[in-house]
């Protein structure tokens, strides 16, 4: 009878310990999740506070009517006014449709996360819609038609920001931010239209242009070919420069092409580079930021002229046998200058012969 009671107590004690550890694990996980949720809440709250403060301390930015006065207003064929500014939007249509189809056709882009599929499909739909919205605006440039030009661009801007959060920061945060960011972009257009104030729209348009390149450089990527983000940002920057220099470029090209027409063509290269990135990229096995990679490349370039026929070095935690050959791709060794006693850190590449404590390059 006593043995039965002991056995029962043993099983009860074991079950209690298991339940206790399970409770602690779940409690720890829920606490961690709650902390993460509070951080997200604080981040959104801080963003809203900063936005409100900026709206209070900065003056309103009305839409200048000179914006609609483009350099090239020629009607070249088919009775289309502002012909080149209209037809230069066609690339957006083809690129956007192709990108949207490839998001779903046999998963050509290898999108592994649900948020990525939503984000990229919305982005390419926005790009395709730019062709219609911008063409409609350039047929008759005014504030009313400009709404339809800026609306699809804003959808593309905000969705790409959410995609970047998914890839570089947190998948769940980025996925849940797709709808709020797109809605915020649409709100910025409506706010400008009703209150003639471009401040929210300027924030939506230019903030991703600053944040995305910085994040691409500083934060380790999930995928390879992350440098394509910088190529896309560079072409968008060139597009904005050409937009600002519309009349000067038109004059420089002897009234052949205007800066605004070139702006459309260069801006269309942004989704091209991003589509190429999606087609080529793979999971990054070694998540290293572009900044760190550039530092390594700089060290390689700086030391590529260093050559030595025979050097003596000191090292630790290296086991070798006499006269063993090895190929060194990247190795930092500590070189001891026998004459002055200085210790120099050098970068060695190539084939070397290891014998005891002697390395011959």
N, C-alpha and C positions, 0 to 999 in steps of 0.2 A: 504493500500500500504506500509506504514511504517513497519507494523508488518511483512509483507512478506519479506521486505529488511532485517529486523533484523534477521528473521529466516534463510535467505540465508547467511548472514554474520556469523551467529552462526555455521552453517554447514561448511562453508569455513574455519573458524578459527579452528574448531575441526579437519577437514581433514588435515589442515596444521600442527597442533600439532602432529597428528598421523604420518604423513610423516616425520616430523622432528625427532621424537623419533625413527622411523624405520631406518632413515638414520644414526642417532647416534649409534644405536645398530649395524648396519652392519659395520659402520666405525670402531667401537671399536673392533668388531670381526675380521675384515680384518687386523687391526693394530696388534692385538694379534697374528694372524696367520703369519703375516709378520715377527714379532719379533721371533716367534718360528722357522720360516724358516731360518732366519739369524743366529740363534744360531746353528742350524744343519750345516749350511754352515761353520761357524767358527770352529765347532768341526771337520768336515772333513778336513778343511784346516789345522788345528793344527796337526791332525794325519799325514797328508801328509808331513808337515814341519818336524815333529819329525822323521818320517821315513827317509827322505832325509838326515837329520843331522846325524842320526845313521849310515847310509850307508857311509857317508863321514868320520866320525871320527873313525869307527871301521874297523879292517882289514877283508879281505875276509876269509871265512871258507870253504876250499875245502873239498870234500868228500873223507874221508880216505878209501883206498882199504882194510884195515884190517876189515872194517865193514862187508864185505862179508864172512869173515872167521869165520863161526859159529862152536860152540863146537860139536854139534851133526850133523854129516854128513853121518849117517848110511843109507844104502838102505835096509830096513827091509822086504818089500814085494812088489809084483807087479812091481818090477823094478823101483820104485819111488825113485829118489835121495832125500836125506834130508827128509826122509819119515815123521817123526813126525812134523817137521817144516811146512810141506805141509798140512798134514791132520788136524793139530790143527787149521786151518783156517775155517773148516767146520761150527763151531758154528756161525760164522758171517753170513753165508748164511741163516741159518734157522731163526735166530733172526731178521735179516734185512727184509726178506720176510714177516715174521709174523707181524712185526711192520708196514710195509708198507700197508699190507692188512687191518689191524685193524684201520689204519688212515681213511679208507673209508667205511669199512663194517659196516653199520648201525651206523656209527659214534661211534664205541666202546669206543674210547678215549675221547669222548665228547669235541672235539675241537670246540671252540666257535668262533674263529676268523679266517678269511681267511688266514692271514699270518701264523698262527699256522699250519694250514693244509699243506700249501706249505713247511714251514720250516721242520716240522717233516717228511713229506713224502720224501723230499730230504735227510734228515739225514738217514732214514732207507734204502733208496736206496744206499746211500754211504756205509753204513755198509754191506749190501749184496754184493756190488761190491768189498769190501775189501777181501772177500773170494777168488774171482777170481784173483785179482791183486796180493795179497800176495802169493797165491799158485804158480802163474806163476813166480814170482820172486824167490821163494825158489827152484823151479826146476832147475834154473840156475842163481845163484846170481851174478849180475854185475850191473853196473850203468844204462845200457839200460833197463833192466827188473825192476830195482828199481823204475823207473818212474811210472810204473803201480801199484806198491805197494803203493806208497805215494799219488798218485792222488786221489783215492777214500777216503783215510783217511782225506785228506785235505778238500774234499767236506763235509765230516761229521763234521770236526772241525768248519768250517766256518758257516755252516747252524745252528749248535747248538748255536753259538755265536749270530746269528740273532734271534733265538728263545728266547734266554734269554733277549735280548733287548726288544722284543715284550712283554714279561711277566713282566719285572721289570721296564722298562724305559718308553717306548712309543710304542703303537701298530703300528702307521703309520711309525715311524722311523725304527722300526725293520723290518716291511714288505718291505719297500723300500730298506733296506740294504741287503736283502737276496742275490740278484743278484750281487751287487758290492763285497760283501764279498767272495762269491764263486768264482767270477772271479779273485779277488786278490789272493785267494788260488791257483788257477790254474796257475796264473802268477808266483807265487813263485816257483812252480815246474819247469816251463819252464825256469825261470831265472837260477835256479841251474843247469839244464841240459846243457844250452848253455854257461854259464859263470863259471861253477864249483864253485858256491858260495852259501852256505847254509843259509846265514843270513836272507833273506826274509822267507824261509821255517821255520827256527827256530822261527821266530817271529809269524808266523801263527800257529805253533803247540803249542808253550808254552805260548803265551799270553792268550788264553782262559783258560789254566790250572791255571793261576793266577787270572784272572779277574772273572771268573764264581764262584769259591768258595767264593771270597770276596763279590761279589754282592749277592750271596745266603745268606750270613750271615748278611749283613748290610742293604739290601733293602727289605722292606716288600713285601711278595709274593702275587700274585693274587690268587694262589691256595694253597690247603692244601698239606701235605706230601712233602714239599720243602726240607726236610732233605735228601731225596733220591739223590738230586744233590751232596751232600757231600759224600755219599756212592759211587756214580759213580766216583767222583774225587779221592777218596781214592784208589779205585781199579785201576784207571789209573796210579796213582803214584806208586803203587806196581808193576804194569806191567813194568814201565820204570826202576825201580830198578832191576827187574829180567832180563830185557834186558841188563843192564849194567853189571850184574854179571853172564852172560851167562856161561862162562867156569867154574867159581867157583861152581855154582849150579850143573853143569853137573858132576864135580868131587865129590861134596858132596853126590850126589845121586848114586854114583858108576856107572856112565855112563848109567843111566836109563832115566832121564829127564834133558833136558838142560834149562837154564834160558830163552832162546828165545821161546821155546815151551810153558813154563808156562806164558810167557808174552802174547802170543796169547790168552790163556785161560782166564787170568785175564782181559785182555782188552775187551774180549767178554762179560764180566760181566757189562761193562759200559752201553751198550744199554739194557741189561736185567733190570738193576735197573731203567733206565729211562722209559722203557715200563711199569714196575710195578707202577711207579709213575703216569704215564698217566692213567692207569687202575683204580687206587684208588682215585685219587685226586678229590676234589670238589672246588667250589668257596670258597675262604677264607672269612668268614664273618667279622673277626677281623684281618685286615691286620697289623700284628705285625712281625717285623724282628726276625730272629732266635737269634740274639744277645740279644734282649730284652727278649725273652722267656727264654734264658739261665740265664739271670740275675735274673728273677723271680724264676726260679728253684733253683738257688744258694741261694737266700734269704730263700726259703722254707727249704732247707737242713740245712742251717746254724742255723735256728731257730726251727728245729723240736724237739730238746731236751728241749725246754723251756716249762715248765709246772707250773701252779699255781692253787692252790685250791680256793683261794678267792682273788680278787684284787679290788681296787677302782680306777676308772678312771674318767677323765674329758673329755667331748666331747661337740661339738656344733652342731647345726642344726640336732638334732636327737630327734624325738618325740616318746615317749614310754608311755605305761600305766603300772601300778603296776603289778608285777609278770607275765610278759609275756615271754613265752619261744620262742627261735629262734634258728635256725641252722646257724652257721657262717662257711662259707667255706673259705673266705679270708677276713680278717678284720685287719686293722692296728688301734691300739688304743694307746692313750697316757697314760702311766702309771706314776703315781706320787708316788715317793718313799717318804713315810711320815717321815722317819727317817732323811734323809739327804737333802730332797727337790729336788733331781735330777729328771729330766723328761726323761723317757726312752721310746723309741719307740719299741714296741714288735709286734710279729706276732702271732695271735691267731687262732686256728682251733678247730672245734668241736662244742659241744652243750653248750649253756650258758643260764643262767637265768638273764633276765634284770628286775631290779626293781629300778625305779628312776634313780639315778646316780651310782648304784652298779651293777657290772657285776660279776657273779659267774660262774667260768668255771668248 
